[in-house]
Amino acid sequence: MTATHAGEELVDRLRVLTKGIGAYPHAKISVHSDKKQGTRMLKLLCPACGYLARTTKKWIEMGTPTCMCGKKMDAV
């Protein structure tokens, strides 16, 4: 692979340009994003048959659902 690097003439012109512009008037720009948001869905598992489902905390607080096999599902 090849790369193109700035020559001395360009570097000098850019230095003059940045001195004329002055300091950046805002906070530093970060290219790294914050931690990615995880899922809000919580896992439910039937202890009898192993059926897996997902739901939100709101619905778990209302009461965990009953599995199709008739057993109460556990939040994992």
PDB file of N, CA, C and O in Angstrom:
ATOM      1  N   MET A   1       0.842  -1.175   0.000  1.00  0.00           N
ATOM      2  CA  MET A   1       0.000   0.000   0.000  1.00  0.00           C
ATOM      3  C   MET A   1       0.887   1.237   0.000  1.00  0.00           C
ATOM      4  O   MET A   1       2.000   1.217   0.525  1.00  0.00           O
ATOM      5  N   THR A   2       0.398   2.278  -0.575  1.00  0.00           N
ATOM      6  CA  THR A   2       1.127   3.538  -0.591  1.00  0.00           C
ATOM      7  C   THR A   2       0.364   4.569   0.215  1.00  0.00           C
ATOM      8  O   THR A   2      -0.846   4.456   0.411  1.00  0.00           O
ATOM      9  N   ALA A   3       1.078   5.565   0.674  1.00  0.00           N
ATOM     10  CA  ALA A   3       0.458   6.629   1.451  1.00  0.00           C
ATOM     11  C   ALA A   3       0.980   7.962   0.953  1.00  0.00           C
ATOM     12  O   ALA A   3       2.097   8.053   0.443  1.00  0.00           O
ATOM     13  N   THR A   4       0.181   8.973   1.102  1.00  0.00           N
ATOM     14  CA  THR A   4       0.586  10.319   0.733  1.00  0.00           C
ATOM     15  C   THR A   4       0.785  11.116   2.009  1.00  0.00           C
ATOM     16  O   THR A   4      -0.105  11.188   2.857  1.00  0.00           O
ATOM     17  N   HIS A   5       1.942  11.704   2.135  1.00  0.00           N
ATOM     18  CA  HIS A   5       2.263  12.495   3.324  1.00  0.00           C
ATOM     19  C   HIS A   5       2.369  13.956   2.930  1.00  0.00           C
ATOM     20  O   HIS A   5       2.745  14.284   1.805  1.00  0.00           O
ATOM     21  N   ALA A   6       2.035  14.825   3.863  1.00  0.00           N
ATOM     22  CA  ALA A   6       2.120  16.265   3.606  1.00  0.00           C
ATOM     23  C   ALA A   6       3.585  16.671   3.491  1.00  0.00           C
ATOM     24  O   ALA A   6       4.417  16.281   4.311  1.00  0.00           O
ATOM     25  N   GLY A   7       3.883  17.450   2.474  1.00  0.00           N
ATOM     26  CA  GLY A   7       5.238  17.962   2.298  1.00  0.00           C
ATOM     27  C   GLY A   7       5.479  19.162   3.200  1.00  0.00           C
ATOM     28  O   GLY A   7       4.549  19.672   3.824  1.00  0.00           O
ATOM     29  N   GLU A   8       6.729  19.616   3.269  1.00  0.00           N
ATOM     30  CA  GLU A   8       7.088  20.748   4.114  1.00  0.00           C
ATOM     31  C   GLU A   8       6.307  22.010   3.743  1.00  0.00           C
ATOM     32  O   GLU A   8       5.887  22.761   4.623  1.00  0.00           O
ATOM     33  N   GLU A   9       6.116  22.242   2.462  1.00  0.00           N
ATOM     34  CA  GLU A   9       5.403  23.443   2.022  1.00  0.00           C
ATOM     35  C   GLU A   9       3.960  23.434   2.529  1.00  0.00           C
ATOM     36  O   GLU A   9       3.462  24.455   3.003  1.00  0.00           O
ATOM     37  N   LEU A  10       3.293  22.292   2.432  1.00  0.00           N
ATOM     38  CA  LEU A  10       1.913  22.183   2.917  1.00  0.00           C
ATOM     39  C   LEU A  10       1.861  22.331   4.430  1.00  0.00           C
ATOM     40  O   LEU A  10       0.988  23.018   4.959  1.00  0.00           O
ATOM     41  N   VAL A  11       2.784  21.695   5.120  1.00  0.00           N
ATOM     42  CA  VAL A  11       2.813  21.785   6.583  1.00  0.00           C
ATOM     43  C   VAL A  11       2.975  23.239   7.014  1.00  0.00           C
ATOM     44  O   VAL A  11       2.293  23.696   7.931  1.00  0.00           O
ATOM     45  N   ASP A  12       3.871  23.962   6.358  1.00  0.00           N
ATOM     46  CA  ASP A  12       4.083  25.374   6.691  1.00  0.00           C
ATOM     47  C   ASP A  12       2.816  26.195   6.437  1.00  0.00           C
ATOM     48  O   ASP A  12       2.449  27.034   7.261  1.00  0.00           O
ATOM     49  N   ARG A  13       2.152  25.964   5.316  1.00  0.00           N
ATOM     50  CA  ARG A  13       0.926  26.703   4.992  1.00  0.00           C
ATOM     51  C   ARG A  13      -0.186  26.396   5.998  1.00  0.00           C
ATOM     52  O   ARG A  13      -0.945  27.286   6.384  1.00  0.00           O
ATOM     53  N   LEU A  14      -0.276  25.136   6.419  1.00  0.00           N
ATOM     54  CA  LEU A  14      -1.303  24.756   7.397  1.00  0.00           C
ATOM     55  C   LEU A  14      -1.027  25.385   8.758  1.00  0.00           C
ATOM     56  O   LEU A  14      -1.962  25.781   9.454  1.00  0.00           O
ATOM     57  N   ARG A  15       0.233  25.482   9.143  1.00  0.00           N
ATOM     58  CA  ARG A  15       0.579  26.125  10.419  1.00  0.00           C
ATOM     59  C   ARG A  15       0.173  27.595  10.405  1.00  0.00           C
ATOM     60  O   ARG A  15      -0.387  28.100  11.378  1.00  0.00           O
ATOM     61  N   VAL A  16       0.456  28.277   9.301  1.00  0.00           N
ATOM     62  CA  VAL A  16       0.073  29.687   9.173  1.00  0.00           C
ATOM     63  C   VAL A  16      -1.450  29.814   9.229  1.00  0.00           C
ATOM     64  O   VAL A  16      -1.980  30.712   9.884  1.00  0.00           O
ATOM     65  N   LEU A  17      -2.143  28.921   8.545  1.00  0.00           N
ATOM     66  CA  LEU A  17      -3.607  28.944   8.523  1.00  0.00           C
ATOM     67  C   LEU A  17      -4.185  28.736   9.920  1.00  0.00           C
ATOM     68  O   LEU A  17      -5.097  29.460  10.318  1.00  0.00           O
ATOM     69  N   THR A  18      -3.678  27.772  10.663  1.00  0.00           N
ATOM     70  CA  THR A  18      -4.206  27.493  12.003  1.00  0.00           C
ATOM     71  C   THR A  18      -3.911  28.630  12.967  1.00  0.00           C
ATOM     72  O   THR A  18      -4.712  28.898  13.864  1.00  0.00           O
ATOM     73  N   LYS A  19      -2.776  29.305  12.802  1.00  0.00           N
ATOM     74  CA  LYS A  19      -2.492  30.463  13.658  1.00  0.00           C
ATOM     75  C   LYS A  19      -3.487  31.581  13.377  1.00  0.00           C
ATOM     76  O   LYS A  19      -3.915  32.279  14.297  1.00  0.00           O
ATOM     77  N   GLY A  20      -3.855  31.754  12.121  1.00  0.00           N
ATOM     78  CA  GLY A  20      -4.817  32.793  11.750  1.00  0.00           C
ATOM     79  C   GLY A  20      -6.220  32.491  12.241  1.00  0.00           C
ATOM     80  O   GLY A  20      -6.960  33.400  12.617  1.00  0.00           O
ATOM     81  N   ILE A  21      -6.585  31.233  12.241  1.00  0.00           N
ATOM     82  CA  ILE A  21      -7.927  30.830  12.682  1.00  0.00           C
ATOM     83  C   ILE A  21      -8.051  30.939  14.195  1.00  0.00           C
ATOM     84  O   ILE A  21      -9.081  31.386  14.699  1.00  0.00           O
ATOM     85  N   GLY A  22      -7.033  30.544  14.910  1.00  0.00           N
ATOM     86  CA  GLY A  22      -7.068  30.585  16.373  1.00  0.00           C
ATOM     87  C   GLY A  22      -7.526  29.262  16.953  1.00  0.00           C
ATOM     88  O   GLY A  22      -7.669  28.262  16.250  1.00  0.00           O
ATOM     89  N   ALA A  23      -7.753  29.288  18.260  1.00  0.00           N
ATOM     90  CA  ALA A  23      -8.134  28.064  18.979  1.00  0.00           C
ATOM     91  C   ALA A  23      -9.556  27.649  18.608  1.00  0.00           C
ATOM     92  O   ALA A  23     -10.394  28.487  18.275  1.00  0.00           O
ATOM     93  N   TYR A  24      -9.807  26.359  18.670  1.00  0.00           N
ATOM     94  CA  TYR A  24     -11.137  25.822  18.401  1.00  0.00           C
ATOM     95  C   TYR A  24     -12.058  26.283  19.524  1.00  0.00           C
ATOM     96  O   TYR A  24     -11.740  26.054  20.691  1.00  0.00           O
ATOM     97  N   PRO A  25     -13.200  26.931  19.218  1.00  0.00           N
ATOM     98  CA  PRO A  25     -14.033  27.557  20.247  1.00  0.00           C
ATOM     99  C   PRO A  25     -14.956  26.605  21.012  1.00  0.00           C
ATOM    100  O   PRO A  25     -15.824  27.064  21.754  1.00  0.00           O
ATOM    101  N   HIS A  26     -14.794  25.339  20.853  1.00  0.00           N
ATOM    102  CA  HIS A  26     -15.679  24.381  21.518  1.00  0.00           C
ATOM    103  C   HIS A  26     -14.851  23.307  22.212  1.00  0.00           C
ATOM    104  O   HIS A  26     -13.624  23.290  22.123  1.00  0.00           O
ATOM    105  N   ALA A  27     -15.539  22.425  22.895  1.00  0.00           N
ATOM    106  CA  ALA A  27     -14.860  21.304  23.542  1.00  0.00           C
ATOM    107  C   ALA A  27     -14.249  20.392  22.485  1.00  0.00           C
ATOM    108  O   ALA A  27     -14.667  20.387  21.327  1.00  0.00           O
ATOM    109  N   LYS A  28     -13.279  19.643  22.900  1.00  0.00           N
ATOM    110  CA  LYS A  28     -12.603  18.719  22.003  1.00  0.00           C
ATOM    111  C   LYS A  28     -13.608  17.697  21.465  1.00  0.00           C
ATOM    112  O   LYS A  28     -14.449  17.191  22.208  1.00  0.00           O
ATOM    113  N   ILE A  29     -13.512  17.402  20.183  1.00  0.00           N
ATOM    114  CA  ILE A  29     -14.390  16.413  19.561  1.00  0.00           C
ATOM    115  C   ILE A  29     -13.802  15.032  19.801  1.00  0.00           C
ATOM    116  O   ILE A  29     -12.633  14.786  19.505  1.00  0.00           O
ATOM    117  N   SER A  30     -14.603  14.151  20.328  1.00  0.00           N
ATOM    118  CA  SER A  30     -14.155  12.787  20.600  1.00  0.00           C
ATOM    119  C   SER A  30     -14.690  11.853  19.525  1.00  0.00           C
ATOM    120  O   SER A  30     -15.880  11.869  19.211  1.00  0.00           O
ATOM    121  N   VAL A  31     -13.803  11.041  18.964  1.00  0.00           N
ATOM    122  CA  VAL A  31     -14.236  10.076  17.955  1.00  0.00           C
ATOM    123  C   VAL A  31     -14.737   8.792  18.600  1.00  0.00           C
ATOM    124  O   VAL A  31     -15.319   7.936  17.935  1.00  0.00           O
ATOM    125  N   HIS A  32     -14.504   8.668  19.898  1.00  0.00           N
ATOM    126  CA  HIS A  32     -14.954   7.473  20.616  1.00  0.00           C
ATOM    127  C   HIS A  32     -16.321   7.748  21.223  1.00  0.00           C
ATOM    128  O   HIS A  32     -16.501   8.723  21.953  1.00  0.00           O
ATOM    129  N   SER A  33     -17.257   6.904  20.926  1.00  0.00           N
ATOM    130  CA  SER A  33     -18.591   7.096  21.477  1.00  0.00           C
ATOM    131  C   SER A  33     -18.650   6.542  22.893  1.00  0.00           C
ATOM    132  O   SER A  33     -17.801   5.751  23.305  1.00  0.00           O
ATOM    133  N   ASP A  34     -19.663   6.969  23.624  1.00  0.00           N
ATOM    134  CA  ASP A  34     -19.867   6.449  24.968  1.00  0.00           C
ATOM    135  C   ASP A  34     -20.243   4.979  24.886  1.00  0.00           C
ATOM    136  O   ASP A  34     -20.458   4.427  23.807  1.00  0.00           O
ATOM    137  N   LYS A  35     -20.313   4.371  26.047  1.00  0.00           N
ATOM    138  CA  LYS A  35     -20.664   2.957  26.097  1.00  0.00           C
ATOM    139  C   LYS A  35     -21.999   2.726  25.392  1.00  0.00           C
ATOM    140  O   LYS A  35     -22.959   3.468  25.598  1.00  0.00           O
ATOM    141  N   LYS A  36     -22.043   1.723  24.588  1.00  0.00           N
ATOM    142  CA  LYS A  36     -23.244   1.385  23.845  1.00  0.00           C
ATOM    143  C   LYS A  36     -24.336   0.899  24.810  1.00  0.00           C
ATOM    144  O   LYS A  36     -24.067   0.143  25.743  1.00  0.00           O
ATOM    145  N   GLN A  37     -25.546   1.341  24.568  1.00  0.00           N
ATOM    146  CA  GLN A  37     -26.650   0.934  25.422  1.00  0.00           C
ATOM    147  C   GLN A  37     -26.965  -0.535  25.189  1.00  0.00           C
ATOM    148  O   GLN A  37     -27.062  -0.994  24.051  1.00  0.00           O
ATOM    149  N   GLY A  38     -27.120  -1.255  26.272  1.00  0.00           N
ATOM    150  CA  GLY A  38     -27.499  -2.652  26.180  1.00  0.00           C
ATOM    151  C   GLY A  38     -29.001  -2.789  25.999  1.00  0.00           C
ATOM    152  O   GLY A  38     -29.720  -1.793  25.934  1.00  0.00           O
ATOM    153  N   THR A  39     -29.456  -3.995  25.921  1.00  0.00           N
ATOM    154  CA  THR A  39     -30.885  -4.225  25.752  1.00  0.00           C
ATOM    155  C   THR A  39     -31.613  -4.008  27.073  1.00  0.00           C
ATOM    156  O   THR A  39     -31.074  -4.293  28.143  1.00  0.00           O
ATOM    157  N   ARG A  40     -32.818  -3.510  26.992  1.00  0.00           N
ATOM    158  CA  ARG A  40     -33.642  -3.341  28.185  1.00  0.00           C
ATOM    159  C   ARG A  40     -34.485  -4.589  28.430  1.00  0.00           C
ATOM    160  O   ARG A  40     -35.193  -4.688  29.432  1.00  0.00           O
ATOM    161  N   MET A  41     -34.398  -5.512  27.525  1.00  0.00           N
ATOM    162  CA  MET A  41     -35.184  -6.729  27.645  1.00  0.00           C
ATOM    163  C   MET A  41     -34.491  -7.690  28.612  1.00  0.00           C
ATOM    164  O   MET A  41     -33.301  -7.975  28.477  1.00  0.00           O
ATOM    165  N   LEU A  42     -35.246  -8.178  29.575  1.00  0.00           N
ATOM    166  CA  LEU A  42     -34.726  -9.126  30.553  1.00  0.00           C
ATOM    167  C   LEU A  42     -35.158 -10.535  30.168  1.00  0.00           C
ATOM    168  O   LEU A  42     -36.231 -10.746  29.603  1.00  0.00           O
ATOM    169  N   LYS A  43     -34.302 -11.481  30.485  1.00  0.00           N
ATOM    170  CA  LYS A  43     -34.542 -12.865  30.084  1.00  0.00           C
ATOM    171  C   LYS A  43     -35.412 -13.581  31.115  1.00  0.00           C
ATOM    172  O   LYS A  43     -35.205 -13.451  32.322  1.00  0.00           O
ATOM    173  N   LEU A  44     -36.378 -14.330  30.620  1.00  0.00           N
ATOM    174  CA  LEU A  44     -37.218 -15.195  31.452  1.00  0.00           C
ATOM    175  C   LEU A  44     -36.983 -16.624  31.000  1.00  0.00           C
ATOM    176  O   LEU A  44     -36.884 -16.901  29.805  1.00  0.00           O
ATOM    177  N   LEU A  45     -36.895 -17.524  31.959  1.00  0.00           N
ATOM    178  CA  LEU A  45     -36.625 -18.922  31.641  1.00  0.00           C
ATOM    179  C   LEU A  45     -37.564 -19.813  32.443  1.00  0.00           C
ATOM    180  O   LEU A  45     -37.762 -19.611  33.641  1.00  0.00           O
ATOM    181  N   CYS A  46     -38.134 -20.795  31.768  1.00  0.00           N
ATOM    182  CA  CYS A  46     -38.997 -21.758  32.452  1.00  0.00           C
ATOM    183  C   CYS A  46     -38.104 -22.836  33.060  1.00  0.00           C
ATOM    184  O   CYS A  46     -37.333 -23.467  32.338  1.00  0.00           O
ATOM    185  N   PRO A  47     -38.191 -23.061  34.373  1.00  0.00           N
ATOM    186  CA  PRO A  47     -37.353 -24.078  35.006  1.00  0.00           C
ATOM    187  C   PRO A  47     -37.744 -25.507  34.619  1.00  0.00           C
ATOM    188  O   PRO A  47     -36.940 -26.430  34.747  1.00  0.00           O
ATOM    189  N   ALA A  48     -38.972 -25.684  34.149  1.00  0.00           N
ATOM    190  CA  ALA A  48     -39.435 -27.033  33.815  1.00  0.00           C
ATOM    191  C   ALA A  48     -39.032 -27.455  32.406  1.00  0.00           C
ATOM    192  O   ALA A  48     -38.446 -28.522  32.220  1.00  0.00           O
ATOM    193  N   CYS A  49     -39.343 -26.625  31.417  1.00  0.00           N
ATOM    194  CA  CYS A  49     -39.106 -27.044  30.029  1.00  0.00           C
ATOM    195  C   CYS A  49     -37.981 -26.278  29.335  1.00  0.00           C
ATOM    196  O   CYS A  49     -37.570 -26.645  28.234  1.00  0.00           O
ATOM    197  N   GLY A  50     -37.477 -25.211  29.975  1.00  0.00           N
ATOM    198  CA  GLY A  50     -36.378 -24.458  29.388  1.00  0.00           C
ATOM    199  C   GLY A  50     -36.795 -23.411  28.373  1.00  0.00           C
ATOM    200  O   GLY A  50     -35.942 -22.835  27.699  1.00  0.00           O
ATOM    201  N   TYR A  51     -38.089 -23.153  28.250  1.00  0.00           N
ATOM    202  CA  TYR A  51     -38.569 -22.136  27.310  1.00  0.00           C
ATOM    203  C   TYR A  51     -37.987 -20.784  27.698  1.00  0.00           C
ATOM    204  O   TYR A  51     -37.954 -20.426  28.875  1.00  0.00           O
ATOM    205  N   LEU A  52     -37.531 -20.039  26.704  1.00  0.00           N
ATOM    206  CA  LEU A  52     -36.884 -18.756  26.927  1.00  0.00           C
ATOM    207  C   LEU A  52     -37.719 -17.641  26.311  1.00  0.00           C
ATOM    208  O   LEU A  52     -38.183 -17.753  25.177  1.00  0.00           O
ATOM    209  N   ALA A  53     -37.905 -16.568  27.068  1.00  0.00           N
ATOM    210  CA  ALA A  53     -38.633 -15.398  26.569  1.00  0.00           C
ATOM    211  C   ALA A  53     -37.955 -14.154  27.129  1.00  0.00           C
ATOM    212  O   ALA A  53     -37.174 -14.234  28.077  1.00  0.00           O
ATOM    213  N   ARG A  54     -38.259 -13.010  26.538  1.00  0.00           N
ATOM    214  CA  ARG A  54     -37.712 -11.744  27.032  1.00  0.00           C
ATOM    215  C   ARG A  54     -38.850 -10.746  27.212  1.00  0.00           C
ATOM    216  O   ARG A  54     -39.814 -10.725  26.447  1.00  0.00           O
ATOM    217  N   THR A  55     -38.709  -9.922  28.244  1.00  0.00           N
ATOM    218  CA  THR A  55     -39.686  -8.876  28.512  1.00  0.00           C
ATOM    219  C   THR A  55     -38.996  -7.745  29.258  1.00  0.00           C
ATOM    220  O   THR A  55     -37.827  -7.864  29.625  1.00  0.00           O
ATOM    221  N   THR A  56     -39.707  -6.658  29.482  1.00  0.00           N
ATOM    222  CA  THR A  56     -39.128  -5.521  30.191  1.00  0.00           C
ATOM    223  C   THR A  56     -39.367  -5.639  31.692  1.00  0.00           C
ATOM    224  O   THR A  56     -40.197  -6.424  32.152  1.00  0.00           O
ATOM    225  N   LYS A  57     -38.612  -4.833  32.444  1.00  0.00           N
ATOM    226  CA  LYS A  57     -38.722  -4.822  33.901  1.00  0.00           C
ATOM    227  C   LYS A  57     -40.145  -4.465  34.336  1.00  0.00           C
ATOM    228  O   LYS A  57     -40.650  -4.985  35.331  1.00  0.00           O
ATOM    229  N   LYS A  58     -40.775  -3.579  33.583  1.00  0.00           N
ATOM    230  CA  LYS A  58     -42.135  -3.150  33.908  1.00  0.00           C
ATOM    231  C   LYS A  58     -43.079  -4.346  34.011  1.00  0.00           C
ATOM    232  O   LYS A  58     -43.864  -4.440  34.954  1.00  0.00           O
ATOM    233  N   TRP A  59     -43.002  -5.259  33.042  1.00  0.00           N
ATOM    234  CA  TRP A  59     -43.927  -6.391  33.028  1.00  0.00           C
ATOM    235  C   TRP A  59     -43.529  -7.448  34.046  1.00  0.00           C
ATOM    236  O   TRP A  59     -44.391  -8.176  34.539  1.00  0.00           O
ATOM    237  N   ILE A  60     -42.263  -7.550  34.369  1.00  0.00           N
ATOM    238  CA  ILE A  60     -41.844  -8.487  35.421  1.00  0.00           C
ATOM    239  C   ILE A  60     -42.363  -7.999  36.770  1.00  0.00           C
ATOM    240  O   ILE A  60     -42.768  -8.800  37.612  1.00  0.00           O
ATOM    241  N   GLU A  61     -42.349  -6.664  36.974  1.00  0.00           N
ATOM    242  CA  GLU A  61     -42.878  -6.107  38.224  1.00  0.00           C
ATOM    243  C   GLU A  61     -44.373  -6.372  38.370  1.00  0.00           C
ATOM    244  O   GLU A  61     -44.881  -6.457  39.488  1.00  0.00           O
ATOM    245  N   MET A  62     -45.077  -6.504  37.251  1.00  0.00           N
ATOM    246  CA  MET A  62     -46.505  -6.828  37.294  1.00  0.00           C
ATOM    247  C   MET A  62     -46.712  -8.297  37.658  1.00  0.00           C
ATOM    248  O   MET A  62     -47.791  -8.685  38.105  1.00  0.00           O
ATOM    249  N   GLY A  63     -45.687  -9.101  37.468  1.00  0.00           N
ATOM    250  CA  GLY A  63     -45.750 -10.530  37.760  1.00  0.00           C
ATOM    251  C   GLY A  63     -45.170 -11.320  36.611  1.00  0.00           C
ATOM    252  O   GLY A  63     -45.490 -11.066  35.450  1.00  0.00           O
ATOM    253  N   THR A  64     -44.312 -12.283  36.929  1.00  0.00           N
ATOM    254  CA  THR A  64     -43.711 -13.070  35.855  1.00  0.00           C
ATOM    255  C   THR A  64     -44.777 -13.942  35.206  1.00  0.00           C
ATOM    256  O   THR A  64     -45.662 -14.459  35.887  1.00  0.00           O
ATOM    257  N   PRO A  65     -44.693 -14.102  33.903  1.00  0.00           N
ATOM    258  CA  PRO A  65     -45.711 -14.878  33.197  1.00  0.00           C
ATOM    259  C   PRO A  65     -45.604 -16.373  33.468  1.00  0.00           C
ATOM    260  O   PRO A  65     -44.599 -16.865  33.979  1.00  0.00           O
ATOM    261  N   THR A  66     -46.648 -17.060  33.117  1.00  0.00           N
ATOM    262  CA  THR A  66     -46.678 -18.516  33.212  1.00  0.00           C
ATOM    263  C   THR A  66     -46.279 -19.085  31.859  1.00  0.00           C
ATOM    264  O   THR A  66     -46.717 -18.602  30.814  1.00  0.00           O
ATOM    265  N   CYS A  67     -45.451 -20.105  31.892  1.00  0.00           N
ATOM    266  CA  CYS A  67     -45.005 -20.763  30.664  1.00  0.00           C
ATOM    267  C   CYS A  67     -46.166 -21.560  30.055  1.00  0.00           C
ATOM    268  O   CYS A  67     -47.177 -21.817  30.709  1.00  0.00           O
ATOM    269  N   MET A  68     -45.992 -21.935  28.805  1.00  0.00           N
ATOM    270  CA  MET A  68     -47.017 -22.740  28.128  1.00  0.00           C
ATOM    271  C   MET A  68     -47.192 -24.105  28.788  1.00  0.00           C
ATOM    272  O   MET A  68     -48.244 -24.731  28.661  1.00  0.00           O
ATOM    273  N   CYS A  69     -46.148 -24.565  29.498  1.00  0.00           N
ATOM    274  CA  CYS A  69     -46.247 -25.865  30.173  1.00  0.00           C
ATOM    275  C   CYS A  69     -46.947 -25.746  31.524  1.00  0.00           C
ATOM    276  O   CYS A  69     -47.218 -26.756  32.175  1.00  0.00           O
ATOM    277  N   GLY A  70     -47.245 -24.499  31.954  1.00  0.00           N
ATOM    278  CA  GLY A  70     -47.991 -24.300  33.191  1.00  0.00           C
ATOM    279  C   GLY A  70     -47.150 -23.850  34.375  1.00  0.00           C
ATOM    280  O   GLY A  70     -47.708 -23.516  35.421  1.00  0.00           O
ATOM    281  N   LYS A  71     -45.840 -23.829  34.250  1.00  0.00           N
ATOM    282  CA  LYS A  71     -44.967 -23.412  35.353  1.00  0.00           C
ATOM    283  C   LYS A  71     -44.705 -21.908  35.284  1.00  0.00           C
ATOM    284  O   LYS A  71     -44.749 -21.307  34.211  1.00  0.00           O
ATOM    285  N   LYS A  72     -44.438 -21.319  36.428  1.00  0.00           N
ATOM    286  CA  LYS A  72     -44.100 -19.895  36.510  1.00  0.00           C
ATOM    287  C   LYS A  72     -42.675 -19.697  35.998  1.00  0.00           C
ATOM    288  O   LYS A  72     -41.773 -20.445  36.373  1.00  0.00           O
ATOM    289  N   MET A  73     -42.469 -18.695  35.146  1.00  0.00           N
ATOM    290  CA  MET A  73     -41.138 -18.444  34.581  1.00  0.00           C
ATOM    291  C   MET A  73     -40.298 -17.644  35.571  1.00  0.00           C
ATOM    292  O   MET A  73     -40.827 -16.840  36.338  1.00  0.00           O
ATOM    293  N   ASP A  74     -38.985 -17.869  35.548  1.00  0.00           N
ATOM    294  CA  ASP A  74     -38.046 -17.172  36.422  1.00  0.00           C
ATOM    295  C   ASP A  74     -37.284 -16.120  35.627  1.00  0.00           C
ATOM    296  O   ASP A  74     -36.879 -16.360  34.489  1.00  0.00           O
ATOM    297  N   ALA A  75     -37.091 -14.945  36.241  1.00  0.00           N
ATOM    298  CA  ALA A  75     -36.234 -13.920  35.630  1.00  0.00           C
ATOM    299  C   ALA A  75     -34.786 -14.334  35.869  1.00  0.00           C
ATOM    300  O   ALA A  75     -34.389 -14.623  36.997  1.00  0.00           O
ATOM    301  N   VAL A  76     -34.013 -14.358  34.802  1.00  0.00           N
ATOM    302  CA  VAL A  76     -32.617 -14.810  34.909  1.00  0.00           C
ATOM    303  C   VAL A  76     -31.696 -13.617  34.851  1.00  0.00           C
ATOM    304  O   VAL A  76     -30.477 -13.774  34.924  1.00  0.00           O
TER     305      VAL A  76
END
